[in-house]
């Protein structure tokens, strides 16, 4: 192991020979023992391991794609962390009509940070690999080429059916869920979602913040669809 990860293990976590860690190559997880720690003032830091035995790490059977409108970055990044823990495979930040333009302008510069957040969250939750984070994109483009078997658009509209009714007879191995910005979707965005075969659904009468809607909806999808 080299680079920033070795630096973190050696200087922050103070890894020493003989200590045990769990390592993933994106396909399997292994129990490994530290054999040598090499920290340099200049050059490439290095931590060497010996692999001891494989560790079972199962990814959820349900393939989940979260499409989430950009909100204030502290809350958005909390959503990234928790969505990773809840087994999301793909995350697409959405530029909705009511998304703050300041957030849109800053999103590109935050992308590397977001990738680190989901990587650390995936490691903490013993996932084989972190979710893929796409670049922030306009809603109509995000819906193009969607192939998920189940597509849900969360809606605050009073006539939107409850999500448990929408999912009652659904049998799917892949799902997409689209969660809007503060202020909700515009009529044209709702029309674009319907055209892309998203089913409008409500989480109830209470108005939830984005991060609450992420947790609730992902948990519901796993309960309803994950065999």
Secondary structure, 3 states (H helix, E strand, C coil): CEHHHHHHHHHHCCCCCCCEEEEECCCCEEEEEEEEEECCCCCCCEEEEEEEEEECCCCCCCEEEEEEECCCHHHHHHHHHHHHHCCCCEEEEEECCCCCHHHHHHHHHHHHHHHHHHHHHHHHCCCCCCCEEEEEEEHHHHHCCCCCCEEEEECCCCCCCEHHHHCCCCCCCEEEEEECCCCCCCHHHHHHHHHCCCEEEECCCCCCCHHHHHHHHHHHHHHHHCC
